[in-house]
Amino acid sequence: MKKVELLLPAGNLEKLEYAVNYGADAVYLGVVDFSLRAMRKGELITFENLKTAIDLAHKYGKKAYMTLNIFAFNKDIKHLEECIEIIKDANPDAILVSDFGIMNMLKKYMPDTDLHVSTQTNILNYECVKFWQDMGATRVVLARELSIPEIAEIKSKVPDMEVECFIHGAQCVSYSGRCLLSDYFTKGERISNQGNCCQPCRWSYKLVEETRPGEYYEINEDAHGTHILSPNDLCLVHHLKEMIDAGVDSFKVYITFQQ
């Protein structure tokens, strides 16, 4: 059976140490301004300690992938230009991207660094994988909506492209993580695709009818409460062999955290 990479999150330096000590082959980490999962607890990873974090992973013989997978505005592009030398000096093993502009910058300033394409780009078919390969990517993170046979077909059509798949953790209510609810509910202060999702899909809701103000009705309830927008967490521990047989190269774990 082929060796598959176990990829764990390193939202801060403490979690990075846990990940590498509990069996991760690689970690993914991001700085607050550019990551889609901006941690708010522990010793956060910033541009000041980014090299320290990546060096720590390398010290344990593990790989470190940096996440630059926000959808960038002009101000983000300018900020990235100011920080690109710091990223180069930190020497990540690969950088995860969603945005064409960020990808274009990295190809210009860091041409020797591997590029991984985020699940945010909704990769659902082998032609899409071929497109990203032609763009210079070395790995794609497939959409969580795909079945194992669909993954196997993609790998058979593009066998020389690395394929990464989520195997455990929260699933966003919106398609492959693209969500606007957080933006609306926080009046633009917590933009989900800028790394600040307040996870409204995990809030508890009740139904109110327009002509009956103040009368709240349960919509759906179980032992854990009412969570009409929250899908079941992904748990594929019993399907790992099937995914290996399908050709998956990296198993990605996503841990939900409260903010």
ROGU-571256 format. One record per residue (C-alpha): x, y, z. Coordinates in Angstrom, 1 decimal, padded with zeros to 4 digits. Each point is the difference from the previous one (the first is absolute). Last residue first. Layout:
+--------+--------+--------+
:      u :      v :      w :
+--------+--------+--------+
:      X :      Y :      Z :
...
+--------+--------+--------+
***
This chain:
+--------+--------+--------+
:      u :      v :      w :
+--------+--------+--------+
: -014.0 :  032.1 :  017.9 :
: -000.7 : -003.7 :  000.4 :
:  002.3 : -002.5 : -001.7 :
: -000.7 : -002.6 : -002.6 :
:  002.9 : -002.3 : -000.9 :
:  000.7 : -000.8 : -003.6 :
:  001.9 : -003.1 : -000.8 :
:  001.6 : -000.5 : -003.5 :
:  000.9 : -003.4 : -001.4 :
:  002.7 :  000.4 : -002.7 :
:  000.7 : -002.0 : -003.2 :
: -003.5 : -001.3 : -000.8 :
:  000.3 : -002.7 : -002.7 :
: -003.5 : -001.6 :  000.1 :
:  001.6 : -003.0 :  001.8 :
:  001.1 :  002.3 :  002.7 :
: -003.5 :  001.4 :  000.2 :
: -001.4 : -003.5 :  000.3 :
:  002.5 : -000.8 :  002.7 :
: -001.0 :  003.1 :  001.9 :
: -003.7 : -000.7 :  000.0 :
: -000.6 : -000.9 :  003.7 :
:  001.7 :  003.2 :  001.2 :
: -002.1 :  002.1 : -002.3 :
: -001.6 :  002.4 :  002.5 :
: -001.3 :  003.3 : -001.4 :
: -002.0 :  001.9 :  002.5 :
: -003.8 : -000.1 : -000.5 :
: -001.4 :  003.0 : -001.8 :
: -000.8 :  003.2 :  002.0 :
: -002.7 :  002.3 : -001.3 :
: -002.9 : -001.4 :  002.0 :
:  002.0 : -000.2 :  003.3 :
: -002.5 : -000.6 :  002.8 :
:  001.4 : -001.7 :  003.1 :
:  002.5 : -002.8 :  000.6 :
: -002.5 : -002.7 :  001.1 :
: -002.1 :  000.7 : -003.0 :
: -002.2 :  002.8 : -001.2 :
: -001.4 :  001.3 : -003.2 :
: -002.0 :  003.2 : -000.7 :
: -001.0 :  001.0 :  003.5 :
: -002.6 :  002.7 : -000.1 :
:  000.3 :  003.6 :  001.3 :
: -003.1 :  002.2 :  000.6 :
:  001.2 :  003.6 :  000.5 :
: -001.6 :  001.3 : -003.1 :
: -002.8 : -002.2 : -001.4 :
: -001.0 :  001.6 : -003.3 :
:  003.6 : -000.5 : -001.4 :
:  000.5 : -003.5 :  001.2 :
:  003.0 : -000.7 :  002.2 :
:  002.2 : -003.0 : -000.2 :
:  002.8 : -000.8 :  002.4 :
:  003.8 : -000.1 : -000.5 :
:  003.1 : -001.3 :  001.9 :
:  003.3 :  001.1 : -001.5 :
:  002.3 : -002.4 : -001.8 :
: -000.7 :  001.3 : -003.5 :
:  000.8 :  003.5 :  001.4 :
:  003.7 : -001.0 :  000.2 :
:  001.5 :  003.4 :  000.9 :
:  002.2 : -000.2 : -003.2 :
:  003.0 :  002.3 :  000.3 :
:  002.5 : -001.3 : -002.6 :
: -000.7 :  002.4 : -002.9 :
: -002.5 : -002.3 : -001.6 :
: -002.1 :  000.0 :  003.1 :
: -000.2 :  003.8 :  000.4 :
: -000.4 :  000.8 :  003.7 :
: -000.6 :  003.8 :  000.3 :
: -002.3 :  000.2 : -003.1 :
: -003.2 :  000.7 :  002.0 :
:  000.7 : -003.0 :  002.3 :
: -003.0 : -002.1 : -001.2 :
:  000.4 :  001.1 : -003.6 :
:  003.7 : -000.9 : -000.3 :
: -000.4 : -003.3 :  001.9 :
: -002.8 : -001.1 : -002.2 :
:  002.0 :  000.6 : -003.2 :
:  001.6 : -003.4 : -000.5 :
:  002.4 : -001.8 : -002.3 :
:  001.1 : -003.0 :  001.9 :
: -000.2 : -002.7 : -002.6 :
: -003.5 :  000.9 : -000.9 :
: -001.6 :  001.7 :  003.0 :
: -000.9 : -001.8 :  003.3 :
:  003.6 : -000.3 :  000.9 :
:  001.2 : -003.5 :  000.8 :
:  001.8 : -000.6 :  003.3 :
:  002.6 : -002.7 :  000.5 :
:  001.5 : -003.1 : -001.4 :
:  001.1 : -001.5 : -003.3 :
:  000.7 :  003.0 : -002.2 :
:  001.6 : -000.8 : -003.3 :
:  003.4 :  000.8 : -001.6 :
:  000.8 : -001.1 : -003.5 :
:  003.5 :  000.2 : -001.5 :
:  000.1 :  000.4 : -003.8 :
:  001.8 : -002.7 : -002.0 :
: -003.0 : -002.3 : -000.3 :
: -002.2 :  002.5 : -001.7 :
: -002.8 : -002.1 : -001.6 :
:  000.4 : -002.9 :  002.5 :
:  000.1 :  002.5 :  002.9 :
: -003.2 :  001.7 : -001.2 :
: -001.8 : -003.4 : -000.4 :
:  001.1 : -001.1 :  003.5 :
: -001.4 :  003.2 :  001.5 :
: -003.3 : -000.5 : -001.8 :
: -000.1 : -003.6 :  001.3 :
:  000.7 :  001.3 :  003.6 :
: -002.9 :  002.5 : -000.2 :
:  000.6 :  003.8 : -000.4 :
: -001.7 :  002.6 :  002.1 :
:  003.1 :  000.7 :  002.1 :
:  001.5 :  001.8 : -002.9 :
:  003.5 : -001.2 : -000.9 :
:  003.2 :  001.6 :  001.3 :
:  002.3 :  000.2 : -003.0 :
:  003.7 : -000.6 : -000.2 :
:  003.0 :  001.1 : -002.1 :
: -001.5 :  003.2 : -001.4 :
:  001.7 :  001.6 : -003.1 :
: -003.0 :  001.4 : -001.8 :
:  000.0 : -003.1 : -002.3 :
: -000.5 : -002.1 :  003.1 :
: -002.9 :  002.3 :  001.1 :
: -001.7 : -000.6 : -003.4 :
:  000.6 : -003.7 :  000.1 :
: -001.7 : -000.1 :  003.4 :
: -003.0 :  001.9 : -001.4 :
: -000.1 : -002.5 : -002.9 :
:  000.0 : -002.8 :  002.6 :
: -003.2 :  001.1 :  001.7 :
: -001.3 :  001.5 :  003.3 :
:  002.6 :  002.6 :  001.1 :
: -002.0 :  002.7 :  001.9 :
:  002.6 :  002.7 :  000.1 :
: -000.4 :  000.2 :  003.8 :
:  001.4 : -003.5 :  000.2 :
:  003.4 :  001.7 : -000.2 :
:  002.6 : -000.4 : -002.8 :
:  003.5 : -001.0 :  001.1 :
:  003.0 :  001.8 : -001.4 :
:  003.5 : -001.3 :  000.3 :
:  002.7 :  002.6 :  000.5 :
:  002.7 :  000.4 : -002.7 :
: -001.7 :  003.0 : -001.7 :
: -000.1 :  002.1 :  003.2 :
: -000.3 :  003.6 : -001.1 :
: -001.8 : -000.3 : -003.4 :
: -001.8 : -003.3 :  000.6 :
: -001.0 :  001.3 :  003.4 :
: -001.4 :  003.2 : -001.4 :
: -002.1 : -001.9 : -002.6 :
: -001.4 : -002.3 :  002.7 :
: -000.9 :  003.0 :  002.1 :
: -001.8 :  001.5 : -002.9 :
: -001.8 : -003.2 : -001.0 :
: -001.4 : -000.4 :  003.6 :
: -000.4 : -003.4 :  001.6 :
:  003.5 : -000.8 :  001.2 :
:  001.9 : -002.4 :  002.2 :
:  003.7 :  000.5 :  000.2 :
:  002.6 : -002.8 :  000.0 :
:  003.0 : -001.2 :  001.9 :
:  000.2 :  003.3 :  001.8 :
:  003.3 :  001.9 : -000.1 :
: -000.3 :  002.6 :  002.8 :
:  002.4 :  002.2 : -002.0 :
: -002.4 :  000.0 : -003.0 :
: -002.9 :  000.9 :  002.3 :
:  001.9 :  002.9 :  001.5 :
:  001.0 :  001.2 : -003.5 :
: -003.7 : -000.1 : -001.1 :
: -001.2 :  002.2 :  002.9 :
: -000.3 :  003.4 : -001.7 :
: -001.4 : -001.6 : -003.2 :
: -002.5 : -001.8 :  002.2 :
: -001.2 :  003.3 :  001.5 :
: -000.5 :  001.4 : -003.5 :
: -001.9 : -003.0 : -001.1 :
: -002.2 :  000.1 :  003.1 :
: -000.8 :  003.7 : -000.6 :
: -001.1 : -000.8 : -003.5 :
: -002.5 : -002.6 :  001.3 :
:  001.0 : -003.6 :  000.4 :
: -002.1 : -003.2 :  000.2 :
:  001.8 : -001.6 :  002.9 :
:  002.1 : -003.1 : -000.6 :
:  003.5 :  001.0 :  001.0 :
:  000.4 : -003.2 :  002.1 :
:  003.6 : -001.0 :  000.7 :
:  000.9 : -003.7 : -000.3 :
:  002.5 : -001.4 :  002.5 :
:  001.7 : -003.4 : -000.5 :
:  001.2 : -002.2 :  002.8 :
:  003.5 : -001.1 :  001.0 :
: -000.5 :  001.1 :  003.6 :
:  002.4 :  002.9 : -000.5 :
: -001.9 :  000.8 : -003.2 :
: -003.2 :  000.6 :  001.9 :
:  001.9 :  002.3 :  002.5 :
:  001.6 :  001.8 : -002.9 :
: -003.5 :  000.7 : -001.4 :
: -001.1 :  001.5 :  003.3 :
:  003.1 :  002.0 :  000.6 :
: -000.1 :  001.4 : -003.6 :
: -003.6 :  001.1 :  000.5 :
:  000.9 :  001.7 :  003.3 :
: -000.1 :  003.7 : -001.0 :
: -002.3 : -000.5 : -002.9 :
: -002.5 : -001.4 :  002.4 :
: -000.9 : -003.4 :  001.4 :
: -002.1 :  000.5 :  003.2 :
:  001.2 : -001.2 :  003.4 :
: -003.2 : -001.2 :  001.5 :
: -003.5 :  001.2 : -001.0 :
: -001.5 :  002.1 : -002.8 :
:  000.6 : -002.3 : -003.0 :
: -000.6 :  001.3 : -003.5 :
: -001.5 : -002.8 : -002.1 :
: -000.1 :  001.3 : -003.5 :
:  003.7 :  001.1 :  000.2 :
:  001.4 :  003.2 : -001.4 :
:  000.0 :  002.6 :  002.7 :
:  000.3 : -002.3 :  003.0 :
:  003.0 : -001.9 : -001.2 :
: -000.6 : -003.6 : -001.2 :
:  000.9 : -003.5 :  000.8 :
: -000.3 : -003.4 : -001.6 :
:  001.8 : -002.9 :  001.5 :
:  001.8 : -003.0 : -001.5 :
:  000.8 : -003.6 :  000.8 :
: -002.2 :  000.2 :  003.1 :
:  000.5 : -002.7 :  002.6 :
: -000.9 :  001.4 :  003.5 :
:  003.2 :  001.9 :  000.6 :
: -000.2 :  002.0 : -003.2 :
: -003.6 :  001.0 :  000.6 :
:  000.4 :  000.8 :  003.7 :
:  002.9 :  002.2 : -000.8 :
: -001.9 :  001.9 : -002.7 :
: -003.0 :  000.3 :  002.3 :
:  002.2 :  001.9 :  002.6 :
:  001.5 :  002.2 : -002.8 :
: -003.5 :  001.1 : -001.2 :
: -002.5 : -001.1 : -002.6 :
:  002.1 : -003.1 : -000.8 :
: -002.4 : -002.2 : -001.9 :
:  000.8 : -003.6 : -000.8 :
:  001.1 : -001.7 : -003.3 :
:  000.5 : -003.8 :  000.1 :
:  001.8 : -000.9 : -003.3 :
: -000.9 : -003.3 : -001.6 :
:  002.5 : -002.9 : -000.3 :
: -001.0 : -002.5 : -002.7 :
: -001.4 : -003.4 :  001.0 :
+--------+--------+--------+
***
